[in-house]
Amino acid sequence: MLKIGIVGLPNVGKSTLFNALLKSSLAEAANFAFTTIDPNVGVVEVPDERLNQLAKAEKVEKVINPTIEFVDIAGLIRGAHKGEGLGNRFLANIREVDAIAMVVRIFEDENVVRVENSSVGELPKDDIETVITELALSDLEVLSRRKTTLEKEVKINKQAIKVLEAIAVVEKILENARPASEAELDEEQKKLIADLHLLTAKPFLYVFNVSEDQITQDPADIIKEFSLGGIIEKDQVLVVCALVEAELTKFDSEEDRLAYLNELGVEESGLSKLVKKTYRALDLHSFFTFNDSQARAWTFVGGETIREAVGEIHNDFTKKFIKAEVVAFDDYVRCGGWDKAKSKGLVRLEGKDYLIQDGDVVYVHHGN
């Protein structure tokens, strides 16, 4: 399951947004299932209209979407890595998330106090740097503990030397309060320290929490206004209004929610934006399967072979894969279903080395 850690300073609207995302998923029960695992974790289904089209074409009622787990971390403050505040208690919970979404306060509200004292023009920049610094310091502690262990093994473990060399490169970056993702490591070095699950080595998304009158603002304009260039890039940013997201939970249907958003000049919800940005950041895609009772979407990483991808369906499929029947989604829709696409010769037989494509509709042939 894809996991996203949500971080930020106190009073930036992080929990409001977290709760709104999860409640909005509950509002449309047919497409957005929701489960609360504990007070800080929630699971939502990833909506994909293509799956609904497939289910309609094959006349099946049940659809099963991939899921995303959101982990909400208590507000971080300066010194969180060494025990200040509550955030440090939960940092361990996001060591194994796939990506981190940092909520950054752009809105102004005199009734919601700021934890950090800064000039207004510098607030978002300071907030971002504070969170990055705390995560970097937490990563440094992880590296320090691993170094202590490895230094005792150098004489008997040649691999330890290589790991220590990779750690040294990352340490220099973290000591300058920059994320580990900026360290110049080769692929072997990245694999050697992957098990450390460094927080700042993960893909980062920045959720600009704005007021309602800022909701249509271009992220590039906000980056320029608050001098964030060089710190973050536009493709890492999504603009949302947590209060608007909370309002969406009051509507009974997806149509009403979209109508409300359109009145504000917005085309999609914060949940939809976050899912799309996360998929793009991690190079994730979907393929589809169906049977007599259900249609289902599965997630794969770009560049995977079909044999690797269908391991998502069942581990045995990777080992026992024989071949697969595949049709591109656009061809599938244009023909009006699997049987018609097959009758027109658009369903292809693909072997184990076929690079699966986003939207492929797949039927797997496998051994017993």
N, C-alpha and C positions, 0 to 999 in steps of 0.2 A: 504494500500500500504506500502511495506517495505521502510523504510527511512534510508539513511546512511549520516552522517555528515562527511565532509572532512575538517580536520584541519591541521595546521602546521605553522611553522615560515615563514616569507617572504623569497622569493628567494630559496625555496626548490624544486620548480617545481610543486607546488600544482595546480595552475591554468592551467599550461600547460597540466598536466595530466587530470584534470577535463574536459577541453575543448576537449582533444583528445578522452577521453572515450565517450563523448556525440556525437562527430562528427563521430566516428567510428560506432556508433550505427545507424547513419543516412545513412552511406554508403551502408548498406544492408537493404534497406527499407522494404523488405518482412518479415524480421525476427527481425529487431531492430528499432522499431518506436522511434521517439524522439520528445519531446515537450519542449520548453523553457517556463517556467512559469514567471521567472524574471531573471535578470542578474546573480543571484547566485543559481538558482535552475534548475535542469534538470531531465527529466524522461526518462528512457530507458526500453526496454523490456528485460526480462531474457530469453536468448536463451536456448532451450532444444531440441536436435535432436530427442528425443523420440516423441515429439509432431508432428514433420514432418513425422515420420514413421507412426504414427497413422492416420494422414490426408491422406497419400498416400494409406494406406490399406483400408480406408473407402471412398476413392475417393471424398474427400471434398477439396476445394481450400483454404479456409480461416483458418488460425490458429491464436489463441489469446494466447499470453504468459502473465505470471504475469509481473508486472512492479516494478521497483525500482526507488525511488526518491533520487537523490543526492543533498545535500545542501552544497555548497562551502562557507566556512567561510573565510573572509578576514584574511590575515596573522596576527597571534598573535605575540606579543612581550612582554617582561617583563613589567608588570604593566597593561596589557590589562584589568584585572578584575576591575581596578579602573579608567579606562578611557584612558590609554595610547594607542596610535595607533588607528586602526579601528576595530580590532577584537572584542572588547567588545560590539560593536553595534549589532553584529550578533550572539553572543552566545545564546541569547534567542531563535533564530531560530532553534537551534539544541537540545533544551530541550526535544523535543518529538521524536527525531530520535531513531531508534532501535539499532543502532551500530555506532561507531565512527571509521573512518579510518584516522590515522595520517600519513601524508607524511613526511618521514625523508630523508634528503639529505645525500647521500653517495658519489655521484659524486663530482669530483673536476673540477672547471672551473674558471680560474683567471678573466674571463670577467663577472662572476656573483658573486657579492659581498655577503659576509655573514653578517647577521645582528648582530650576536653575535660574540664576539672576544674570541676564545678559541684555545688551542693547537690542531693541526690537529687530533691527536689520540683520543681526547675527544669530538670532535664536535658532532657526532650523539648522544652520551650519554647526553651531555649538552642540545641539542635541545629537546630531549624527556623529560628530567626533567623540562625544562622551560615550555613546553606546559602542562605537567601534573600539574605543580605547579599553573599555571594560571587557569586551569579548576578546580583544587581543591579549590583555593581561591574564585572562582566564586560560587562553591557549598557551601562554608562556609557562604557566604553572604545570600544564599537562606535559609540555616538552621537557621541563626541568625534571619531572618525576621519571620520564622515560630515559633521559640522559643518565640519571643516577644509576638506573638498572643496567643500561648498556655499557657504561664505563667499567663496570665490574666484569663484563663478559668479553671485552675486546680481545684478550689473549687467547680465548678459546672459541670465539665466534667471529669469523671474518666478515659476516654480513653486518655485524654490529657497527663496524667502521663506516660502511656505506650509509647506514641509517643515521649515524651521528653527523656525517657530512651533510645529509639532507636537512637534518634538524638545525644545523648551524646556519644554513642559508635562510631558513624560515625565521629563525630567531632574530636575525638582523632586521627583517621586515617588521616583525611584531614589535620590536623595541622602539621603532619609530612610529608606533601607533597606526600602522597600516595593516590591512588584512593579509592573511597568509596567501590568499589567491594571487597576490602580486609577486610572490617569490618566483624566481626563474628556476624551475625544476624541470628535469627531463621526465619522461614517462615512467622510467624505472624508479626514480626518486619519489615520484608521487605515489606509486604503489607501495613503496617501503614505509611510508608514514600514513597511508590511508586509514589504517586501523586506529589511529589517534582521534579520528573524527573531529579535527580542528574546526571550531565554529566559524572562523573567518576564512576558511578555505572553501566554504560552501557558496553557491550562487546567492547573491543578495538582490532583493527587490525592495524598493522604497515606496511606501504607501503614504502619499501626501494627503493628510486629513485636512480638508478645507471647509470653509463655511459654505452655506448654500449658494450665495451669490458668486462664489469662485469655482463652482463645480464644472463649468465648461472651460476653464482656463487651460491653456496648453502647458504640459509639463515643462517644456523648454523655456517658457516665459518665467515659470517659478524658479527654475534652476538659475536663470540669469538674474532675476530679482534678488535672490538671496546668496549670490556668489557661490553657487555649488558646483560650478564647472571645474573639472579636474578631480572632483571628489566622487561624483556619480554621473552616470550617463542617462540620456533621455529614455533609452529602451529598458532601463531598470525601474522606471517610475510609472506609477499609476495614480491618478487623482480621484479621490473619493470623498464623500461627505458622510461621516459616520452617522450623523443625525438623519440624513436622507435614507441611509441604509436601514436605520431603525424604523423609519416610517414605512418602508416597504413591507415590513413584517405584518402590518395591519391590514393589508389587502388579501382578499381571499383567492384571487386568481392571478395567473401569470399575465394575462391580458391587462388587468387593472394596474399591475405593477409597471408594466411597460408603458402604459398610457401616462402614468404619473411621472416616470422618468422622461418621457418625451416632452411633457409640459416644461420640464426643467432644461430641455435641450440636451439630454443625455440618452444614449442609445442602449446602454446595457448596465447591469448592476455591478457593484463592487466585487461580488463573488465571481461573476463571469470574467471580469477584467483580471482578477487575481489568478484564476485558473489558467487563462490564456497566457498570461505573462510567465507563469511558472512552467507551463508546458514548453514555451518557447525557450526559456532559460536553460531547461534541462534537455532540450531536443527530444521531447516526448511526443508520441503520435498514437493514433488509435486504429485498430483493425476490428472487424466485426464477424461474428458467427451467429447462426440461428439454428433452431430445430423446431419441432412441432409445437412446443410450448413457450419458447422464449427467444428473444433476440438479445445479444450481449456485446458490449464493447470491451476491448482489451487494450492495455497500454504497452507500448514498446519504445525502445530508444532508437533514434535514427541510425541507419547503418547496420541494423541487425538483419541476419538471415531469417527466412521464414521458420527454419527449424529452431532457431534460438527463440524467436518471438512466441511460437505456440507453446513453449514451456510454461507460459503464463496460464494456459488453459489447464495443463497437467504436466507434472515433471516428467512422466513417462513418455510424453509426446516428443520430447527432445531426443530421447534414446531410440524410440521406436518409429520415428518419422519415416514415412515411405515417399509420399508426395502430397501435394495439396491442389485443390481446384480453387482458382482465384479469379475474381472479376473486380475491376476498378469501380469505385462507388458511383462515379458519374455515369458509366455505362450501365450499371445496375439500375439506377433510377430512370435513365432514359428508356430502358426496355420495359420497366415496370415489374421487375422481380427476377429471381434467380432462373426459373425455368425458361422465361422468354429470352434472357441474356444468353443462356446456354444454347437455345435453339438457333440463335444468330451467330454462334461461334465466338462469343465474347468471353466465355468462361475458359480460362487457360489452365493447363496442367503445369505446375512448377515444381522443380526439385529442391533439395535441401539448401542449395546455395543462392536461391532467389532472394534478393533484397526486398523485403516487404515494404509496401508503401502505405502512407496514411490513407485511410478510407477503404483499403482492400476488404472485400467480403470473401471469407475463406471457409472452405470445407476441407478438413484434414483427414488424410488416409494414414493409418498407423498400424503397426503390428500388434499382436496380442502379448 
